[in-house]
Amino acid sequence: MGNVTAAERYTTADFRSTPLIALADLMGLSEHQVQIARNPELYSPILNGIALYRHLPASDRRQVNSAIIHDVPYGGLTTKLMGLIGDLSVQRFWYMWSLSDDELLEFFQFSKDKEKLTSQFSPLSLPDFTISSIATGVFLMSQKGPRAFVSAQLQALKESELVKEVAKRLGLSNRIVGALGAFSVPSLIVISGINIMAKKESEMARKELAARGLLAYSEL
């Protein structure tokens, strides 16, 4: 476990100067930076182990778990570290830093494609869903053409491979997605939500790729 060096993925100045603190900040542990900085021999292999947890053999995973449970003073940091491991077992895409370079590149492309394909169907441009924004979205959709045409477009999108793939990644079954009415408010929320999530996901992946030095100039 001590030879695992997730921080070597990154090329930014903060990782070159203070890799352990930069890794802690990347993983949402900034409030525990003082505790981590005081004992780098303990926390460096643990944080690196968590960052690469999904890619480690079972024996190394057990070492990471054991170090957290037995070596880290019990408190808020212990809970946070175990929570990160638990989250990784549920949904790998919650944390861009947990993805391999290939996984990250694939996810970035997927998010860009998803954003592009759903942008034309997204009447809700705001990230916060409110009654007024939903009502406005329904009105705008109705103004784009005959109701039957709009319904057909929504139905086609709902049954597309894109929505099925997104549903799979979000843990939704095709049956649940298929039950949504083609011109219902839930459909508008789902379509708009997909677009908004795609924009956020794409930006998160873009930042992670940039930090690793994996973006082409045209993507910066």
N, C-alpha and C positions, 0 to 999 in steps of 0.2 A: 504493500500500500504506500510505503514511503517514497517509491520511485514514480508515482503517478504525478504528472505535472500538467494539469489542465491549463494553468496560466500561460504555458508556452504557446498556446493557440493564438494568443493575442499580440498585436503589434503596436498598440497605442502606448503613448508615453507613460501613462499611469501604471500600466502593467510592466513596463521596463524598469520603472523606478521603485515601485512598491507593489509587487505582484500579489502578495497575500491580501493586502488591504483593498486593492482593486478588485480582486476576486470576491471578497466579502461584500463589497458594495454592489457588485454585479448580481449577487445572489440575494440581495435584499437584507443584508445583515449589518447595515451601516450603524445601527444603534448599539451594536456589540463590538465595534471596531477596537475600542480600547482593550477590552478583554482578550480579543483575538491577537492584537499586536503584542501584548505582554507575553504571550506564550506561542510563538510561531512554530516551535518544534512539535507542539500538540496539534495546533489547528491547521497548519499547512497541509499535512496528509489527509486530514478529515475533510477540509473544504475541497481539495482536489479530488478526493475519493467520491464525494457527493456529486461534483460536477461531471464526473465520468462514470457515475454509479451504474447506469444502464448498460454500459459497455464492459463492465468488469466481470470476471468469473465469480462464481458463487462464493469461493473461499475469500476473495478480497472484499466482497460485499459484507461478509460476516465480520471481517476485521474492522471495516468502517463502522458498522453498527455497534460492535463491542467497544470501540474507542469512544464513541459518543456516550454510551450508557455508563461505562466504568471510569473513564478518564476525565470527561468534561464535568466541572462542578455543576450539580443540578440547579437548574433555574430556567430563566426565559430563553437562554441560548440553546440549552439542551432540547427544550420543546420545539424551538424553531428548526433546529437541525433535523430532528426526527420527523417533523412535519414536511420538510422538503423531500426527504426520502419517500414518505408516504404519498406525497403528491406525484412524484415521478412514476410510481407504480400505477397511478390512476390515469394520468394523461401526460404523455411526454411533451406535447406541444405547449404546455403552460409555461415552460422555461426554455427559452432559446439556447441558453448556455448548456443545456443537457444534450443537445443534438450534436451528432457528428457533423463534420464539414459537408459530407454528401447529403445527409438528412436536412441540414439547414438550407443548402442550395435548392433541394427539391421542394421544401416547404415555401421558400421565397418565391419560386416560380409558380407554384400552385396558388399562393395568395394573390400574386399579380394577375394570373389568369382569371381567378374568381372575381377579383375587383373589376376587371375589364368586362367580363361577361354579364355581371349583374348591375353595372352602373346605369345602363339604359332602362332598367326596370325599377330603379330605386327612387320612389317619390319622397322618402323621408331622408333628408340630408343631415339632420341633427342627431347627435349621439344619444340624447335624452328623449325617450319616447313620452309624449304627453298626449292628452286627449285632443288638444287643438292641433298638434302636428299630425296626428293620425287622420283627423278629419280633413285637414288640408291635403294630405297625401291622397285620400280617396277622391277628393274633388279634382285634384290635378290629373289623376289617372283618368277620370271620366271625361276630362276635356281633351284628351289626346286622340280620341276617336270613338267610334261606336262601341257600346258596352260589349257587344259580342266579340269584337276584334280584340279589345283589351283582355277580356276573359280568356280568349283563346291563347293569347300571348302568355298570360300568367299560367294557364294550365300546362302549356308546353314547357315553360321553365320549371314548374313544379315537378314535372315528370322527367326532367332531363337528368343526364348522368351527373351533371354539375351538382345539382341539389342533393342527389343520392349520395354523392361522395362527401359533400359537406355534412350531411346528416350522419353518415357513418363516422366521420371524424368527431362529431359532437356526441356520439353515443345514441343517436335517434334511429329508430327502425324505419324501413320504407313504409310500413303500415301506418305509422304515426304521420309521416309526411304526406302519404296518400290521402289521409282523412281530412286534410286541410281543404277548405273550399277555395276554388280557383280565384274568386273575386272577394274573398272574405278579408276582414281586417287582419286575422292571423297570417294570411298569406302575405299581405303587404308588410307586416312586421318581420316575417321570416326573410323575405327577399331583401328588405332594407337592412335588416340585421346582418345578413350575410355580407352585404356590400360594405357596411360600416366595419364589421369585424375583419373583412379582408383588407381594408385600408390600414387598420391598426396592426394586423398581423404582418402585413407587408413591410410596414415601417419598422416594427420590432425586429423582423428578420434582417432588414436592410442595415440597421444599426449594428446588429451582431456580426453580420458579414463584414461590415466596414472595420469593426474592431479586430477582426481576425485577418484583415488584409486580403479578403477573398472577392471583393467587388471589382468588376471591370470599371474603367474610367467612365463609361457611358451610364453606369448604374449609380454613380455617386451623386 
